[in-house]
């Protein structure tokens, strides 16, 4: 972990603020943190800043803005802060070079999500998006480095506002103080330059490492150099490392002269002149590599591995030259598979040099699209480039934005390309057509071409030079008459220096025999070449090949020579059509990674596949015809990861498993033959991670399951026939994370469950028959995060629940029969966030609820029967959200005593006609869909209120004068910002239409009184307001009906649906409801609910998966699933099964009067046509 200075130290576990050692991060050998930023340990000059800045970050301000000139150490300081603070936050994210996103909000949000970590471990984008609301409710530390535009500022403001946790912290670095001033709740800290002592210490650590002292002749120069660096960390580092390699007095004197010359300049020009002193010390090859990085590789998708391959041809001794650049800190240290990085000031310096490094002071490298367009598309070269382009070394053509394609002249472009005799790197993404008349410059080392390709022209001069070749032969827009690349040249194998090759979206159906002559090829990717069927037998001659990826859906066979790829380490076979792989496959003794995905015709694996002794990671996914796995799985001596996913026809899981297996994921979808997992599973004593999902006939886990003593993470998902967990379940003492989802037959958890002493995260979701938690549940002493969702038979929680002393986050959702919380609930002394939603039977909170000392976030939503809410003395509560509590009539007077409350939101509480006195700490108040008669005067007196939001207050009759531009009733959203005690409207609503007042006839009054009761409207005045301003109640009433259906409370659902039949004639007289679709659909829904009440098996089967979707969406989804199933049967040569599937579905929908719904989705005609087509096949 990070030591006291923020440097990575993997020996120390994380200690949280409550004094406990985190169980996840204490297992450092298994789960080292991957979120910590790499730092040079010699950057000691900034450590004192960390100690002085941390208190400001952790106090009142949510956002810390670090401002200063380029090279001042803003990024270093941000990294040190991040490394030191991130162990105290559950979620963390560090986004480097935010300014590269060009102000595109969606790109920045995506980068934030793709860089998100949970407890130091990276999260997938899908997981982040699925858990985004949960992340907003947890402590997050987010760093945006080098922000340069207002879009980034706005995004950060939005993220901070969306957070439900005040303890989240955000750090932003920028060279522009004016941008940082636009952030909410920001503390701006100008990063100071180092003082004399710190500057000298930093310089000495680089120039004389190991606490060496300079000689007596150099000592005077040290003081002068440090003084002229003026405390700028970047300059001190670069010059320190440069001078540390040169101990002769002449070099030091020359450096001082250069620094003196730089003093004549200002700003960035001065900094670049100082940094250039180090660049000038490089030899010619190292200078060229530095310029390659700055002007071509940085800010691109090229990896260090690809750059090194090019440099091996161009400069030789690549490793030595690269190490020199690293030693001088001119580039950042990255792994070979990562993209190249350097300090943005060094990049700017390199690009400035590249603009004048050609003959006659002309540019040698082009990276801007506009410059490339002018250079290539005009017969007369622009003055900035000059007529002579022969010195151009690197060229990036990306005309996807900016240049005018209509003015493109391919002939002129190719003419100018051929003139670039020194061109080494060409990256082209444009509509330039590549054909037989095209001609590349002869010395190309790296070529990437994305565009229209009909033929590959290769000058013999390229045979010895081209090292990296990436071809994406898409046709391009507007050129649909082009046939595409339908063959590779027969002499393609003469590219004898080629090491990396990628072929994408080509139209050829085979590779030439000469392909096997690519004797130096190390990495090969062939993707989306939809006509490629086979590989040549010479393919096995690629003896240096280390990485191979094939994604071609017509590839029906691998050559026998495949097993001769003796250096192959990583193999990815995706969307291929072969039925078997050759037995020689097992000769790939260096293979470490094997992935086979969507190989839909694969039926079996080689019997000796277990002989792949080096294999560490094996994934097989969506191979729907795979029936058996080799029983010879045990010999996998190096295997640590195994994933078997969505193999629909798999009949049996192997009995023998490799003993070293540490992580296994089982995603077996729709396999009716698999009914059990092997007992050998319990012998995997090193197993750390296990997922069992969609094993649809699994009734029980093996009794040996409890022997998985090292198991840390377990997910059991969609095992619909699993009836119980083994009694030995509680023996898994290392289990930290457990999810049990969609296991519809589990009624109770074993009593040994409480013995899971290491369990910190538990999620129980959609276990529809779970009716109780064991009394031992309260002994889960380490449990911190608990989610119970969609357990509709759960009526109560055990009394021991209050003994969960470590519980910090609790969410209970969709537990429709949960009547009450235990009296011991107030014993949850660590509980910080609590959400309880869609618990329709809950009537009150326990008296002890108000005693929760740590509760900061409380959300109560869709608890229709909640009558009483006692908040007691929740002294730590900061966020309170109450929504859809339709019978809640009053908030507790104790609300005023909640001295920490900052955010209060009340919505859709239809009987709450007044608010109590509010606490002075309140900063944000939201009131919507509440029948208030007036705005409480106490709001005006709240000294800390910043935002007031009012929406849909139809009964409001009076608005105080201190709320400007509002007239009752309030229908649209009105947002007020409070500045110096004045309420200033941010969004001015449109004035609602005021219809002519109508008197209601007396004979109608008695007729509707009972309907008003059904509508839950208390009086005629309220009804009259609803008549014109409350039309949204129709949608709300339907939602309530659907909630009752989900809760299987069909009687109450009928009450709401019947109310809908009468509601529209009052709410909008212009609607002829009896002739409208709404009336028809309401009658349809009533019919369905009545059949559910009667236990109609067909309807019950249809509705069994009714979750959060709309009823119409569910029906459409069911229709699509049935169609997909029918088509699968048809592909499996079972037309009768396909017909039965379609006919049964259509008959049921006709019987339930649902065909009109399918017609709305334009699906009804499609289904009936498909049934007719299948009928013809049967005939």
C-alpha positions, 0 to 999 in steps of 0.5 A: 500500500502507500506508505506515509508519503503516498509511495506504494508499499505492498506490505502494509494493510489498510487501516480505516478511520474506525481503526479496523483493518480492512479484510479485503486489502489485508490479503495483499498477496492475493489482491494488491491494490491497483488504483495507486498512482506510480510516483518517484520516491525522490519527490520528497519536496512535496511531502510537506505539502501533503501534510498541510493540504490533507486537513483542508481536503478532509474538512468542510470543502468537498472539492480541492482545486490545485492550481499552478504553472506547468511543472509546479507539481500539481499532478504529483501532489494530486497523486500523493493525496490520492494514494494517501487518502484512497484507502479510506474511501470505498470507491476511488478514481484517478483520471489523468490528462482530462483536457485530452477529452476535448470538452465532450461530456459523455467521454469524460463521464465514460473515462470516470467510469472506466477508471473506477475502483472498488476497494482498490480493485478495478471495476468493469464499465458495466458494473459501474453503470449498474452500481452508479446509484450505489456509488453515489451513496458511498464515499468516493474520492475522484481526481481529475488531472489537468482540467482545461475547459468548462465542460469538465468543470460542469461534469464534476459539479454534476457528479458532486451534486449527485452524491448522497455522501458528504464525505466524498472528496474531489481533487482537480488540477488546472493551470487556470484558476478561473476554471476552478472558481466555477466549481461548487464548494471548492477550496483552491490551493495554489501549489507553491514553488519549492523553497530553497531548502526543499528545492535543493533536497529534491535536486540533490536526490536526482543529481546525487542519489544515495546521499552522495555529496558533490565534489568541491568543484561542483558544489558552487554550481549546485547552488546556482543551478537550484537557484535558477530553477526557481523551485520548479519541481519538473525542472529540478528533476529533469536537470538533476537527472541530466547533470547527475550523469555528467560530473565534469565541470564543463557540462555544469558550466554549459548548463548554467549558461543555458539557464541564463539564456532561458531567463531572458524568456517568460512563461512556457518558453522559459520552461521549454528552454530549461528542459531542452538542455536535457534533450540536447544531451541525447544522441541522435537516435535518442532525440528521434525516439523522444520526438517520435513519442511526443509527436506520434505515439503519445495520445494514440492507441499504440503500445510501448511494445509496438513502438519498440518493434519500430525502434528495433528496425530504425535505431537498434539498441532500443532497450538501451536508448529507451532506458536513457530516456527513462533515466532522464525522466523525459518519458514515463515508465509504462508496461509494454502493453500500455500506451506511452506517456510523458509530461505534457510540458515535455510533449509540448517541447517535443512538438515544438522541436518537431516543427523545426527539426527538418531540413531548412527548419521545416517540420519533420512530423505532422500530427494535426488533422488540419496540417495533414490535410493542407500538406497532402491535398494541395498541389502547392504546399503551405508556406509553413511547410515549404515545398520540400516534404522529403524530411517528414518522418511521422504523419497522422491523417485523421480526417474524421473531423475538421477537413472538408472531404468534398475537396479531397483529391486522391491523386494529389494526395498519393503524389504528395505521399510518394514525395515523403522519402523519409516517412517512417510512421503513417497512421491514416484514418480517412476516405483515401482509397488504397488500390493498385495504383497507390504507392507507399513511401519505401521506408515505412516502418509502421503503417496503420490504414483505416479506410477504403481498400481494394488492393494492397500495393507493396514496393519491394523496399517495404519487405525489409522495413515494415514492422507494424501493419494494421489494416482496417479495410472498411468500405467507407461512406459514399463508396459502396460500389467498391468491392473491398479487399478480396485477396492478399498478394501472393508474395505477402510473406515477403514482408520478412520484418513484420512483427505485428499484423492486424487485419480487420474487415477484409473480404478475402476467403483465404490467406496466401501460402506465403503467409507462413514465411512471416518468420518474425511475426509475433502478434497477429489479429484477424477480425471481422473478415467474414469470408475467411474460411481456413488458414493455410497449412503453412500457418504452423511455420509462424514459429515466433508467434506469441499472440493470436486472435481470430474473430471470423464467423466462417472459419470452419477449421484450424490447420493440423500444423497449428500445434507447431506454433511453439512460441504461442502464449495467448490465443483468442478464438472468437465467433469461429465455426469449427466443430473440433480443434486438431489434436495437435492443439495440445502441443502448444506447451507455452500457451498461457491464455486460451479464450474460445467465445461464440464458437457455435459449432464446437462440439468437443475439446481435445482429450489431452487438453489438460496437457497444456502445462503452462495454461493459466487462464482458460475461458470457454463461452457461448459455445452452444453445441459443446456437449462434453468437456474433457475429463482430463482437466486435472493435469492443468498444473498451472491453471488459476482461472477457469470460466465456462459460460453459456454452453447450452448443451453441456451435459456434464462438468468434469469430475477432476479439477486442477488443484491450483485453481484460484478463481472459477466462474460457471455461467452455464445457461439452459443446460437441463442435463447438469444437475450437480457439481462435482464433490471435487469442487470442495477440494480446491483449497486455494479457490478464491472466487466462484460464480455459479449462474444459470445452472437451471437444474442444480438442486443442491451444492455439494456437501464438500462446499464448506471445505472451500476455506480460502473462498473470498467471493461467491455468487450464486445466481439464477439457480432456479431449482436450488432448494437449500445451501449445505449445512457446511456453508458456514465453515467458509471462514474467509468468505468476504463477499456473497451474493444469492440472487434469483434462487426461487426455491430457497426458503431459509438459510442454514443456521451455520450461516452466522458462522461466516465471521469474515463476511463483509458484503451480502446481497440477497436478491429475488429469492421469492420463497425466502421467508426468514433469516436464521437467528444466528444472522446477528453473529455476522460480526464483520458484515458491513454492506447488506442488500435484501431485494425482492424477497416477497415472502420475508415478513420479519427480520430476526431479533438478533439483527441489531447485533450487526455492529459493523453494518454501515450500509443497509438496503431493503427493497421490494419485500412486500410482506415485511411488516416491521423491523425488529425492536433491536434495530436501534442497536446498529451503531455503525449504520450510515446509510439506510434505504427501505423501498417498496415495502408495502406492508410496513406500517411504522418504524420501531421506537429504537429507530431514532437511536441510530447514532451514525445514520447519515443517509435515509431513504424511505420510498413506496411504503404505501402503508407507512402511517408513522415515522418517528425520527427520534434523535438521529443526530448524524442524519444529513440526507432524508428522502421520503417518496411515495408514502401515500398515507403518511399524514405527518412528519415528526416534530422532532425533525427540527432537532436533526441538527446535522440535516442538510438535504430534505426531499419529500415527494408523492406523499398525498396526505401530507398537508403541512410541514413541521419546523425545519432544522437550521442546518438545512441546505437543500429542500425539495417538495413535490407532489405534496398537497400543501396549502401554503409554504411554511414561513420557517423556510425563509428563516433557514440561515444555511438554505442554498436551494429550494425546489418546488414542483406539482403543488396543486392545492397551494392557494397562497405563495409568500411574497419572498418567493418571486414569480410564482403563482398558485398552483405550482405545476412546473418545477421552480428552483430557487437559489438563496443568495444573501437571504434572498430567493432568486428563481433559477428556472421560471415556470410557464404560467398554467392555463386558467380555465373558466371556472365551472360550477359542478351540478349538485346531482353529480356531487353525490355520485362522485363522493365514493369515487373520491374516496377510491381516488384517495382525495379528501375533499371537493376543493382538492378534487376541483384542483385535481380536475385541472392540475393533477393529471399525473395521478392517472400514471401514478395510480397505474403504477400503484396497481402494478406495484400491487401485482408485483406484491401479489396483492391482487385485490388492492390492484383491482381497486386501483385499476377500477379507479382508473376507469372513473378517473379520466372523466373527472380529470380531462372531460375532453377525453372520450375514455370509453373509446380510448386505448387507455380504457381498453388497456385498463380493461385488459389489465383487470382481466389479467389480474382477475385470472391471476386471482383465480390461479390461472396457470397460463397467466401465472407462468406468463407473469412469474418474472414480472419485475420493475418493467411495465406490463406491456414491456413484459409481454413484449419481452416474453414474445421475443423470448419465445420467438428466440427459443423457437428459432433456436429449435428450428436451427436444431432441426426441430421444426415441430418444437418451433411450431409448438412454441409459436402456436402456444404463445399466439394462442395464449395472447389471443385468449388474453386479448393481448394481440393488439399489444403486439400489434402496437410493437409491430410484432403480431404480424411478424409472429404469425408469419413466422408460424406460417413459415414453420408450418410450411417446413413441417409440411 
